[in-house]
Amino acid sequence: MKNFRNVLRTWELQFNFADGGIVTSKENHEKLIERVEILEKKLDAAERLDDFRKKSLKDLKTELNSAVGYTELCKSHGPKIDSYLEKLSTVHENMDNTISYALGEMVDDDYEEADSEQLKALEGKRILLAEDNELNREILEEVLEDYGLLVEKVDNGSKAVMAVKEHEPGYYQYILMDLEMPVMDGYDATVSIRKLPNRIRANTPIIAFTANAVSESRDKAFAVGMDGFLVKPINTSRLLASLAKLL
């Protein structure tokens, strides 16, 4: 657009009219330049608005994730509020499904809840949680520990790869990997882990989770070697079912 304005300013043509009046092309071009500049400002404003909407949606999902997580934590406060919490959890899940449906995202209902024997088998299993959001890490840690899992946390994909390398093969039974993280995202981290020379380390089950649950994200997650895919906010039943499936 700037180059276009510069070209306009270089034109110095003259137009001769029958009444003897002379109008230079520059005068007309300056008016056109003004209109181009106004258009540029409008386009810039539209781009900023689009970015704001994307950020607002991401923030909304983060808040919803936190709300669902805290609902799960509150279940330990006693049986008297179980009924209320169950209704609240349903409301939160419906909100997330509504957002996902509006965005054309997939809501995966094709799963069976883990039974009591499978939940018992999860106790003592060690899981590496890779998530850059501190609040989400704390919530997921609390939920997983409530079911007897041992949780270790990192805040980016590079640290996840290092953690797998530094411990003996089989140290982690699971890796719960956020797809969007700084330094190294979940996709690249998974590729690096799958390329490790020790096959036990390389084949550690990896479950992806993300707020951007479009079909392309899911397809890419499985293409790089992930074993499961969960949508934020993570539903506890789905998470446990995914872990039990990979026992």
MOCOR-V835698 format. One record per residue. N is the residue number from 1. SS is DSSP state (h for helix, s for strand, l for the rest). BURIAL is 1 if it has 24 or more other ideal C-beta (glycine too) atoms within 12 Angstrom, else 0. D_CENTER is the distance of its C-alpha to the mean C-alpha in Angstrom with 1 decimal. Layout:
BEGIN
n-><N | N>
ss-><SS | SS>
burial-><BURIAL | BURIAL>
d_center-><D_CENTER | D_CENTER>
END
This chain:
BEGIN
n-><1 | 2 | 3 | 4 | 5 | 6 | 7 | 8 | 9 | 10 | 11 | 12 | 13 | 14 | 15 | 16 | 17 | 18 | 19 | 20 | 21 | 22 | 23 | 24 | 25 | 26 | 27 | 28 | 29 | 30 | 31 | 32 | 33 | 34 | 35 | 36 | 37 | 38 | 39 | 40 | 41 | 42 | 43 | 44 | 45 | 46 | 47 | 48 | 49 | 50 | 51 | 52 | 53 | 54 | 55 | 56 | 57 | 58 | 59 | 60 | 61 | 62 | 63 | 64 | 65 | 66 | 67 | 68 | 69 | 70 | 71 | 72 | 73 | 74 | 75 | 76 | 77 | 78 | 79 | 80 | 81 | 82 | 83 | 84 | 85 | 86 | 87 | 88 | 89 | 90 | 91 | 92 | 93 | 94 | 95 | 96 | 97 | 98 | 99 | 100 | 101 | 102 | 103 | 104 | 105 | 106 | 107 | 108 | 109 | 110 | 111 | 112 | 113 | 114 | 115 | 116 | 117 | 118 | 119 | 120 | 121 | 122 | 123 | 124 | 125 | 126 | 127 | 128 | 129 | 130 | 131 | 132 | 133 | 134 | 135 | 136 | 137 | 138 | 139 | 140 | 141 | 142 | 143 | 144 | 145 | 146 | 147 | 148 | 149 | 150 | 151 | 152 | 153 | 154 | 155 | 156 | 157 | 158 | 159 | 160 | 161 | 162 | 163 | 164 | 165 | 166 | 167 | 168 | 169 | 170 | 171 | 172 | 173 | 174 | 175 | 176 | 177 | 178 | 179 | 180 | 181 | 182 | 183 | 184 | 185 | 186 | 187 | 188 | 189 | 190 | 191 | 192 | 193 | 194 | 195 | 196 | 197 | 198 | 199 | 200 | 201 | 202 | 203 | 204 | 205 | 206 | 207 | 208 | 209 | 210 | 211 | 212 | 213 | 214 | 215 | 216 | 217 | 218 | 219 | 220 | 221 | 222 | 223 | 224 | 225 | 226 | 227 | 228 | 229 | 230 | 231 | 232 | 233 | 234 | 235 | 236 | 237 | 238 | 239 | 240 | 241 | 242 | 243 | 244 | 245 | 246 | 247>
ss-><l | h | h | h | h | h | h | h | h | h | l | l | l | s | s | s | l | l | l | l | l | s | s | s | h | h | h | h | h | h | h | h | h | h | h | h | h | h | h | h | h | h | h | h | h | h | h | h | h | h | h | h | h | h | h | h | h | h | h | h | h | h | h | h | h | h | h | h | h | h | h | h | h | h | h | h | h | l | h | h | h | h | h | h | h | h | h | h | h | h | h | h | h | h | h | h | h | h | h | h | h | h | l | l | l | l | l | l | l | l | l | l | l | l | l | h | h | h | h | h | h | h | l | l | l | s | s | s | s | s | l | l | l | h | h | h | h | h | h | h | h | h | h | h | h | h | l | l | l | s | s | s | s | s | l | l | h | h | h | h | h | h | h | h | h | h | l | l | l | l | l | l | l | s | s | s | s | s | l | l | l | l | l | l | l | h | h | h | h | h | h | h | h | h | l | l | l | l | h | h | h | h | l | l | s | s | s | s | s | s | l | l | l | l | h | h | h | h | h | h | h | h | h | l | l | l | l | s | s | s | s | l | l | l | l | h | h | h | h | h | h | h | h | h | h | l | l>
burial-><0 | 0 | 0 | 0 | 0 | 0 | 0 | 1 | 0 | 0 | 0 | 0 | 0 | 0 | 0 | 0 | 0 | 0 | 0 | 0 | 0 | 0 | 0 | 0 | 0 | 0 | 0 | 0 | 1 | 0 | 0 | 0 | 1 | 0 | 0 | 0 | 0 | 0 | 0 | 0 | 0 | 0 | 0 | 0 | 0 | 0 | 0 | 0 | 0 | 0 | 0 | 0 | 0 | 0 | 0 | 0 | 0 | 0 | 0 | 1 | 1 | 1 | 1 | 1 | 1 | 1 | 1 | 1 | 1 | 1 | 1 | 1 | 1 | 1 | 1 | 0 | 0 | 0 | 0 | 0 | 0 | 0 | 0 | 0 | 1 | 0 | 0 | 0 | 1 | 0 | 0 | 1 | 1 | 0 | 1 | 1 | 1 | 0 | 1 | 1 | 0 | 0 | 1 | 0 | 1 | 0 | 1 | 0 | 0 | 0 | 0 | 0 | 0 | 1 | 0 | 0 | 0 | 0 | 1 | 0 | 0 | 1 | 0 | 0 | 1 | 1 | 1 | 1 | 1 | 1 | 1 | 1 | 1 | 0 | 0 | 1 | 1 | 0 | 1 | 1 | 1 | 1 | 1 | 1 | 1 | 0 | 1 | 0 | 1 | 0 | 1 | 1 | 1 | 1 | 1 | 1 | 1 | 0 | 1 | 1 | 1 | 0 | 1 | 1 | 1 | 0 | 0 | 0 | 0 | 0 | 0 | 1 | 1 | 1 | 1 | 1 | 1 | 1 | 1 | 1 | 1 | 0 | 0 | 1 | 1 | 1 | 1 | 1 | 1 | 1 | 1 | 1 | 1 | 1 | 0 | 1 | 0 | 0 | 0 | 0 | 1 | 1 | 1 | 1 | 1 | 1 | 1 | 1 | 1 | 1 | 1 | 1 | 1 | 0 | 0 | 0 | 1 | 1 | 0 | 1 | 1 | 0 | 0 | 1 | 1 | 1 | 1 | 1 | 1 | 1 | 1 | 1 | 1 | 1 | 1 | 1 | 1 | 1 | 1 | 1 | 1 | 1 | 1 | 1 | 1 | 1 | 0>
d_center-><33.9 | 35.7 | 37.6 | 38.7 | 40.1 | 42.0 | 43.5 | 44.7 | 46.4 | 48.3 | 50.1 | 53.5 | 55.2 | 57.9 | 58.7 | 62.4 | 63.3 | 66.6 | 67.5 | 67.2 | 63.9 | 61.5 | 57.7 | 55.7 | 52.5 | 50.9 | 51.4 | 49.6 | 46.9 | 46.2 | 45.6 | 43.2 | 41.4 | 41.0 | 39.4 | 37.0 | 36.0 | 35.4 | 33.2 | 31.3 | 30.7 | 29.5 | 27.1 | 25.7 | 25.4 | 23.6 | 21.0 | 20.6 | 20.3 | 17.6 | 15.5 | 16.4 | 15.3 | 11.8 | 11.6 | 13.4 | 11.1 | 8.1 | 10.9 | 12.1 | 9.3 | 9.5 | 13.2 | 13.2 | 11.4 | 14.1 | 16.8 | 16.3 | 16.3 | 19.4 | 21.0 | 20.7 | 22.4 | 25.1 | 26.3 | 28.2 | 30.3 | 32.8 | 33.6 | 34.9 | 31.5 | 30.0 | 30.8 | 29.2 | 26.0 | 25.9 | 26.2 | 23.7 | 21.1 | 22.0 | 21.6 | 18.0 | 17.1 | 18.9 | 17.1 | 13.7 | 15.4 | 17.0 | 13.9 | 12.5 | 16.0 | 16.5 | 13.6 | 15.0 | 12.2 | 13.6 | 14.5 | 16.0 | 19.2 | 21.0 | 21.4 | 24.2 | 24.1 | 25.3 | 29.0 | 30.8 | 31.9 | 28.4 | 27.2 | 30.2 | 29.5 | 26.1 | 28.0 | 28.4 | 25.7 | 23.7 | 19.9 | 18.0 | 14.8 | 12.6 | 10.2 | 10.7 | 10.8 | 14.4 | 14.6 | 12.0 | 14.0 | 17.1 | 16.3 | 15.3 | 18.3 | 20.6 | 19.7 | 20.1 | 23.3 | 24.7 | 24.9 | 26.6 | 24.0 | 24.2 | 21.0 | 20.5 | 17.6 | 16.4 | 14.0 | 13.2 | 13.7 | 17.2 | 18.3 | 17.1 | 19.3 | 22.2 | 22.1 | 22.6 | 25.3 | 27.1 | 27.7 | 30.0 | 28.9 | 27.7 | 26.9 | 23.4 | 23.4 | 19.6 | 16.5 | 13.3 | 10.7 | 7.1 | 6.1 | 5.3 | 8.6 | 11.8 | 15.0 | 13.7 | 10.3 | 10.1 | 11.8 | 14.6 | 15.0 | 15.6 | 18.0 | 19.9 | 20.3 | 21.6 | 24.1 | 25.6 | 29.3 | 29.6 | 28.6 | 27.9 | 25.3 | 23.9 | 23.7 | 21.9 | 19.7 | 16.0 | 13.5 | 9.9 | 7.3 | 3.7 | 3.7 | 4.5 | 7.4 | 9.9 | 12.7 | 12.3 | 9.2 | 11.2 | 14.3 | 13.2 | 12.1 | 15.6 | 17.2 | 16.5 | 17.9 | 15.4 | 17.2 | 14.9 | 11.7 | 10.4 | 8.4 | 7.5 | 10.0 | 11.5 | 15.1 | 17.6 | 19.8 | 17.2 | 16.2 | 20.0 | 20.8 | 18.5 | 20.1 | 23.5 | 23.1 | 22.8 | 25.7>
END
